[in-house]
Amino acid sequence: MATIKDIAQEAGVSSATVSRVINNGPKVGEATRNRVKKIMADLGYRPNANARALVTQRSASFGIVLPELSDPFFATMAHGIESVTRKKNVQILMSTGSIEKATELKAIETLLEHRCNAMVVHSKALDDATLIDFANTIPGFVLINRYIEEIANRCVWLDNIAGGETMARYILKQGHKKLVVVSSKYQINDPVDRIAGIEQELNANGIDLSPNMIEYSTPDQEGGEVAMQNFLAKGAEFTAVLAYNDAMASGAMTMLLDHSIDIPNEVSVIGYDDVLLAKYCRPKLTTLRYPIEMMAVKATELALQYAAGIQPEPGKTFKYAPTIVKRESVSKANQ
């Protein structure tokens, strides 16, 4: 059976353009519209329920695009979405994007094929232009954990630069000056922004963040272990570790403890996200709370409102900020 992607490839246009043709949308030239319609007929494509759902502004099901399902962070996000859709008696369809451009695109197209005109999308790999195109085509399209100025009113996002500043500021207030950063190796905005915030705060206090103070690895516990092992192997001197997320912080702590380094008396560790793991690792992890469930609830409410015909307010944006959760893994630096 032909898909929107098949039609787009055959016509030499984007998937969003095909969706506009299906739904009689604007911004499509007559020649392009006719070409797409002919290819749809030739390939036997029948939009049926999907088209009707979009035209009537009613969502038969609610779509979610997540990078993966196993990460506790994204499980919490999905729970926030489900808490809203359950009350609205709306069915959820979930797809994963794996932080890969082609996979994210396929995930969104799959949801369209299942007549989702309301969806919350976590996309890190797709370019801004493609996401803007989808936002202009899908009535209830909302991005989470990403900000694009042109569609600001469809973005529910966290200020990660402010988050980096906050964690660095807190560590500096505890008297730590010898710091290392354990970060994600993925080329997405989140780790870049968090490091930028850390660097800004360190620079404001007369401390340079040199490249040898940062180790990049996979954003999970194993990645945290590997990054910390690299620091120890090269004899890095530090009294505090700033981790990209709680999983990496937990892995780094495991490696430190395996080398008989006391936490927090010898080395303090701070994480990011405040997932359930943070409460139950030992020592309990001081971290930044990422209000992902709250953000997911807001994103879901917006998607349903927009799909129902309520127009997004021009220029409106939905920015959140992380906050410090103090537990046991950070202490004053030994003078």
N, C-alpha and C positions, 0 to 999 in steps of 0.2 A: 504494500500500500504506500502510495506517495505521501511524503511529509512536506511540511513547510520548507524545510531545508532543501529537499529535492527540487522543489519549485524554484527556490531562490538561486540554486546553483545553475539550473537550466536557463533561467532568465537573466543571469548575471547581475542580480540585485541582492540586497540584504534581506534577511528574514523579516525584519521590521517592515520593509516595503511590501512584501507579500502579505503580511498581516493587515497593512493599510488597505490593500486591494480587497482582501476578503471582507473587511469591515466597512468598505466604502469610505475610508478615511481620506483626509486631505494630503497635500504635498506629494502627489503622485501624478506625473504627466500622463496625458491621455494615451500616448503611444506605449509607454511602459505599462500602464494599466491593462490595455488591450493585449499586450504580449504576455503578461502574467496570466490573464484570464484564459488565453488560448492554451498555454502550457498546462494550466490546471485541468482544462478539459481534455487535452491530449493524454495526460497522465492519469486521468480518472480521479483527480483529487476532489473530495466532497467535504467542505468544512462543517456542514450541518450544525451539530450542537454547539461547537465552539463559536461559530459565527453568530448563532442566535443568542448565546450568552453575552457576547460582547455588545451586540446591538441593543439588547434589552437592559444592559448595564447590571445584569444579575450574575453572580458567580455561583455556578453549581458546585464548585470545589475551590479550595484555597491552596495555593502552591507555596512551597518552601524550597529554596535552594541553599544548601549548606555545603561547606567544603568536605566535611566527613561526619560520620555518625558516632564514632567511638570516643571523640574528645569530650570530656565532661563540660567544657565551656559551651559547645554547640548543643549538647543535650539540654543544658539549662536554657539556652535560647529557644530551642524547640518547645520546651515545657511552657515558656512564657507565651508563645504563639498559640499553643494548644489550649491554654487556659481561657483565651478569648474565643477561639472558634468553637470550643465545646459549648459555651454559653449561647452562642449564636446558632448552634446546630448546623455548623458548616463542616463538610468533609475536608480532611487534609490530604494533599498529595505531596510527597517529599522526593526531592532528587538531590544528588550530590554533584559538586563541581570540581573537587580535588585540586583547587587552585591552578587549574589548567584552562587556557582560553577555549579550546575546542570543547572540552567537557562542560564548562560553564554554559557555553552557547547551546549545546545540546540539551542541557538540563532545563533551560528556560523554554526552548522550543518544545520539549516533551510536555511541559506543563501547559503550554498553549494548545497542544494537540488534545489535551484532556480538558479543554474549555475552562481553564483557570484565567479569569480576568482580574483576579485579585491575588497578589503574590508578594512575599517578602523574600528578597534576594540578597544573599551574602556573596558578593563577587569581588575578587581581588585581581583576577587575571584579564578580564575583558577590558577593552579600552573605553574611555569616557564616551566617545562618539556612539559606540554600539549601545551602551546603556542609556544614553540620552534618547536614542532612536526608540528603544523599547519603552521608555517612560512616556514618550509622545504617542505610542501606539496602544499600549496596554493600560486600560483605565485605572486599575488598582495596583500599579507597579510601584513598589517602595524598596529602596535600598537600605540595608542595615550595615553598620560598621564601615561606612564609606561616605565621603562628601564630594559632590560634584556641584560646583556653583550654579551651573545652568539649570539644574533640577533640584535646587536646595530644598524646596518644599516636599520633595519625595525622599529625603535623606534623613535617617536617624543614626547619629554618629557620635563617637567619643573623641574628645580632644586628647589625642595621644601625646602631643607635644607638651601640653600642660601636665599630663601624667608623668612623663619623663622628668620634668622639672620638679614635680611634687616628691617623687621617690628620691631624687638626688638631694633635694633640700632637707628632707627628713634625715637622711644618712649624715649629711654634713652637720646638722644640728646635734648629732650624737658625737661629734668630734672626729669623725672618720675623714681622712684625707687621702689614704692609699686605697683606691677603689679599682675594681675590675667589673666589666660588663659581660654577661652571658646573653647572647642575642640569637634570634632566628636567622637562618641562612637564606630564607625565602626573600626574593626581591619584590616585596610588597610594601605598602605605605606604613603599616603598623610599626615594624621594627625600626624603620628609617626615622619615623616621627618620634618614637620614644627615645632613640639615641640622640636625636636633635635636641629634645627637651633636656636630657641629662647633660649634654654638652653645654647648652646655654646656661644652665644653673652652675655648673662647675666653673665655666669661664667667668661668670659674675663673681665667683669667689676666688679667682686667681689660680684656678687649677686647670691644666690642659688635659683633654681626653685624647691621648695618643692612640694610634692603631694597635699597639701592643697591649693596650688595656682592654681590648675587645676580642672575644672569641665567638665565632658563629658556628651554629650547628642546628640540628633538627629541633623544632620547638616541642620537645617531649622530654621525659625523664632521662632516656638514654642520651639524648643530645646534651642535657645539662651535665651528665656524668662525663661525657667526652670533652666538653668545653673545659670543665674544671680540671680534668686530668691533664689537658694541654697546658693550663696555667701552672699547675704544680710541676709538670715536667720541665718547663722552661725557667723555673725558679722565680716566678713572679712574686713580688712582695705586695701584700694587700691585707687590709683588715675588714673590708666589706665587699659583698658581692651584690650587684644589681642585676636581677634576672628578668628576661623578657616575659616570662609567665611563671605560674606556680609550678607547672610540671618541670620546667628547666631548673627552677630553684630547688625543687625536691631532689632532682638528680644530682645537682651540684652539692647539696648537703650530704647526700649519701657518700659521694666521693671524699668530701672533707672528713666525715666521720670515719671512713675506712682508713684514712691516713692519720687517725687519732688527733684530729684538729677539732678543738672544742667550739661548739656553736651555742651561744654567741660570745663567749668570753674571749676567744681568740679571733674568730671571724664572724661578723654579722652577715645575715642574708636577708634580702627583701625580694618578694615576688610581685606578681601582677596578675590580677583577675579575681582572686578570692573565690576559687572553686572549692568544692567540698574537701578536696585533698588538703588544702591549707590548714584546716582545723585539726586534721588527724595525723599529719606527719609529726615527727619528734625531732627537735622541739617544734611546737606549733609555729606556723609561718606568719611572720609579719608581711603584709602585702598591701596592694592597692585594690580596692573593690571596684570591679568593672560592673556597672549596673545593667548587665546584659538582659536579665529577665524583664526588668522595667522597660528597657529599650525595645525588647521584642513585643511586649504588650502594646506599647505606643505604635510601633511599626504596623502591627496587625490591625489595630483600630483605624489607623490612617488608610491602609490598603482597602479595608472594607468600606470605609466612608467614600473614598475616591471611586471605587467600583460601583457604588450605589448612585453616583452622579453628583456628589458634593465636590465642587471644584477646589483644588489646592489653592491656598492663599498665596499670591505672588510674593516672593522674597522670604517667605516663612521658612525657618529652619529649626531643626530639633537636635541641639547639641547637648551632650552630657559630659560630666567630668568625673574622674575617679577620685576616691577618697582613701586615706590611710586607715588600715585596720591593724592596730597594734597587738601583737601577741608575744612570742618568746624568742624569736630568732634574731632580734636586733638589740644590742646593748651599747652603752657608752664605750667609746674607744679607750683603750688603756693608754694613759699618758706616760 
